[in-house]
């Protein structure tokens, strides 16, 4: 079995990871990774859970919601990719793109995790799940990309999103869980990881620059 991982990396109680596998013409969210915590399924308390999964399974690609490339000559923390993404987003969403200087420990943890799993995985990607969410939602539902991190989704909104993920990305959910913003971000990361292997032409590759060190590319569902 081959897996595609999505990691929404933040603090101890707000880091989430999901794994997808391909079943025929569909993708399926698996119960393999970090589902032994019924109070917070899919939450990651220790990044070595991800490392362990990667050492024991065939992971073709991983997409992480965090900066993964850096340059000594970059004094602002905004790369060409960040600047381009800000240009692509509407005015009231440009603040979603943050300098990696301002993110403090998150880029360091993401970079160390990428290094740790790099010998066990295929491609390691950077992505921005909130931007992916915004770009792929239908026009009348784009408001959700502005709301889902501020408040709990209603049951009606959760139902719409699960149907949307199935219709748009052929993603099946074979077990029940409570959808929250961390899981949704991790799902979009995992979708990016799977599309990089199966449908790279459907991804948007943000521009890079010379002198960067780390991992990439930085890609989006679009």
C-alpha positions as CSV (number, residue, x, y, z in Angstrom):
1,X,0.0,0.0,0.0
2,X,1.2,3.5,-0.9
3,X,0.3,6.6,1.2
4,X,0.2,10.3,0.8
5,X,0.6,12.4,4.0
6,X,-0.7,15.9,4.9
7,X,0.6,17.6,8.0
8,X,-0.9,20.8,9.5
9,X,2.0,21.7,11.8
10,X,1.5,24.1,14.7
11,X,1.7,23.7,18.5
12,X,1.5,20.6,20.7
13,X,-2.3,20.6,20.8
14,X,-2.8,21.9,17.3
15,X,-0.8,19.7,15.0
16,X,-2.7,17.3,12.7
17,X,-1.8,14.6,10.2
18,X,-3.8,12.5,7.8
19,X,-2.9,9.8,5.4
20,X,-4.6,9.1,2.1
21,X,-4.4,6.0,-0.1
22,X,-5.6,5.4,-3.6
23,X,-8.4,2.8,-4.1
24,X,-9.4,2.5,-7.7
25,X,-10.5,5.8,-9.0
26,X,-10.9,7.3,-5.5
27,X,-8.7,8.5,-2.7
28,X,-9.5,7.4,0.8
29,X,-8.8,8.9,4.2
30,X,-7.2,6.0,6.2
31,X,-7.4,5.1,9.8
32,X,-3.7,4.2,9.9
33,X,-2.2,7.4,11.2
34,X,-2.9,8.6,14.8
35,X,-6.4,7.5,15.4
36,X,-6.0,6.0,18.8
37,X,-7.1,9.2,20.6
38,X,-10.9,9.2,20.5
39,X,-11.0,12.6,22.1
40,X,-8.9,14.1,19.3
41,X,-8.7,11.8,16.4
42,X,-6.0,12.7,13.8
43,X,-4.2,15.0,16.4
44,X,-0.5,14.6,16.7
45,X,1.1,15.1,20.1
46,X,4.6,13.9,19.0
47,X,6.1,14.4,15.6
48,X,7.8,11.0,16.0
49,X,4.4,9.5,15.3
50,X,4.8,10.8,11.7
51,X,8.4,9.6,11.6
52,X,7.3,6.1,12.8
53,X,4.5,6.0,10.1
54,X,7.0,6.9,7.4
55,X,9.5,4.3,8.5
56,X,6.9,1.5,8.5
57,X,4.9,2.4,5.4
58,X,5.6,3.4,1.8
59,X,4.9,7.1,1.7
60,X,5.2,8.5,-1.9
61,X,4.8,12.2,-1.0
62,X,4.3,14.5,2.0
63,X,2.9,18.0,2.0
64,X,3.4,20.2,5.0
65,X,1.7,23.5,5.9
66,X,4.8,25.4,6.9
67,X,7.8,27.2,5.2
68,X,10.4,24.6,4.1
69,X,12.9,26.7,2.2
70,X,15.1,29.6,3.4
71,X,17.9,31.9,2.3
72,X,20.6,33.7,4.2
73,X,20.1,36.7,1.8
74,X,16.4,37.0,2.5
75,X,16.1,39.7,5.2
76,X,12.3,39.9,5.3
77,X,11.3,36.2,5.4
78,X,9.1,36.7,2.4
79,X,10.2,34.6,-0.6
80,X,9.2,35.1,-4.2
81,X,6.6,32.4,-3.7
82,X,5.1,34.2,-0.7
83,X,4.9,37.5,-2.7
84,X,3.2,35.7,-5.6
85,X,0.7,34.0,-3.4
86,X,-0.2,37.3,-1.7
87,X,-0.8,38.8,-5.2
88,X,-3.1,35.9,-6.1
89,X,-5.3,36.2,-3.0
90,X,-8.0,38.9,-2.5
91,X,-7.2,41.9,-0.4
92,X,-8.8,40.6,2.7
93,X,-6.9,37.3,2.6
94,X,-3.4,38.6,2.0
95,X,-2.7,38.4,5.7
96,X,-2.8,34.6,5.4
97,X,0.7,34.7,4.0
98,X,3.1,35.4,6.8
99,X,6.9,36.0,6.8
100,X,8.6,32.9,8.1
101,X,10.5,35.2,10.5
102,X,7.1,35.9,12.2
103,X,6.3,32.2,12.5
104,X,9.1,31.5,14.9
105,X,9.3,27.8,15.9
106,X,7.0,26.4,13.2
107,X,9.4,26.6,10.3
108,X,12.2,25.0,12.4
109,X,10.0,22.1,13.5
110,X,8.8,21.6,10.0
111,X,12.3,21.7,8.6
112,X,13.6,19.2,11.2
113,X,10.6,16.9,10.5
114,X,11.3,17.1,6.8
115,X,15.0,16.2,7.4
116,X,14.0,13.3,9.6
117,X,11.6,11.7,7.1
118,X,13.5,12.5,3.9
119,X,15.2,9.2,3.6
120,X,12.0,7.3,4.0
121,X,9.6,9.3,1.8
122,X,9.4,10.3,-1.8
123,X,8.8,14.0,-2.4
124,X,8.4,16.5,0.4
125,X,6.3,19.5,-0.5
126,X,5.4,22.8,1.0
127,X,1.8,24.0,0.6
128,X,-0.7,26.5,2.0
129,X,-4.0,24.6,2.7
130,X,-6.1,27.7,3.5
131,X,-5.2,29.2,0.1
132,X,-6.0,25.8,-1.5
133,X,-9.3,25.7,0.3
134,X,-10.1,29.2,-1.0
135,X,-9.1,28.7,-4.6
136,X,-11.0,25.4,-5.0
137,X,-14.3,26.4,-3.3
138,X,-17.2,27.4,-5.4
139,X,-17.8,31.2,-5.4
140,X,-20.9,31.1,-3.2
141,X,-18.9,29.1,-0.5
142,X,-15.6,31.0,-0.5
143,X,-16.7,32.7,2.7
144,X,-15.9,29.4,4.5
145,X,-12.2,30.0,3.9
146,X,-12.5,33.2,6.0
147,X,-14.7,31.7,8.7
148,X,-13.4,28.2,9.4
149,X,-10.5,29.3,11.6
150,X,-12.6,31.8,13.6
151,X,-15.5,29.6,14.6
152,X,-16.7,26.0,14.7
153,X,-18.3,24.9,11.5
154,X,-22.0,24.1,11.6
155,X,-23.2,20.6,10.9
156,X,-24.6,21.8,7.6
157,X,-21.3,23.3,6.6
158,X,-19.4,20.1,7.6
159,X,-21.8,18.1,5.5
160,X,-21.3,20.4,2.5
161,X,-17.5,20.1,2.9
162,X,-17.5,16.3,3.0
163,X,-19.6,16.2,-0.1
164,X,-17.5,18.9,-1.8
165,X,-14.3,16.9,-1.1
166,X,-15.9,13.8,-2.5
167,X,-17.2,15.5,-5.7
168,X,-14.2,17.7,-6.3
169,X,-11.4,15.4,-5.4
170,X,-13.0,11.9,-5.3
171,X,-12.1,11.6,-1.6
172,X,-14.0,9.0,0.4
173,X,-14.4,9.0,4.2
174,X,-14.8,5.4,5.4
175,X,-15.0,6.2,9.1
176,X,-16.6,8.9,11.2
177,X,-14.8,11.9,12.8
178,X,-15.5,15.4,13.7
179,X,-14.3,17.8,11.1
180,X,-12.4,20.8,12.4
181,X,-10.0,23.4,10.9
182,X,-6.9,21.4,11.7
183,X,-8.1,18.2,10.1
184,X,-9.4,20.2,7.1
185,X,-6.0,21.8,6.6
186,X,-4.3,18.4,6.9
187,X,-6.7,16.9,4.4
188,X,-5.9,19.7,1.9
189,X,-2.1,19.1,2.5
190,X,-2.6,15.3,1.8
191,X,-4.6,16.1,-1.4
192,X,-1.7,18.2,-2.6
193,X,0.7,15.3,-1.9
194,X,-1.5,12.9,-3.8
195,X,-2.1,15.3,-6.8
196,X,1.7,15.8,-7.1
197,X,2.0,12.1,-8.0
198,X,-1.2,11.6,-10.0
199,X,-2.2,15.0,-11.4
200,X,0.7,17.4,-11.2
201,X,-0.7,19.4,-14.1
202,X,-3.6,20.4,-11.8
203,X,-1.3,22.0,-9.3
204,X,0.0,25.6,-9.3
205,X,3.7,25.8,-8.8
206,X,4.7,29.1,-7.1
207,X,7.9,30.7,-8.3
208,X,11.1,29.9,-6.6
209,X,14.4,31.9,-6.4
210,X,18.1,31.1,-6.3
211,X,20.0,30.4,-3.1
212,X,17.2,28.7,-1.2
213,X,18.0,25.8,1.1
214,X,15.6,23.2,2.3
215,X,12.7,21.4,0.7
216,X,10.0,22.1,-1.9
217,X,8.6,23.0,-4.3
218,X,5.8,25.2,-2.9
219,X,2.6,24.1,-4.7
220,X,-1.1,24.7,-4.5
221,X,-4.4,23.1,-5.5
222,X,-6.0,25.6,-7.8
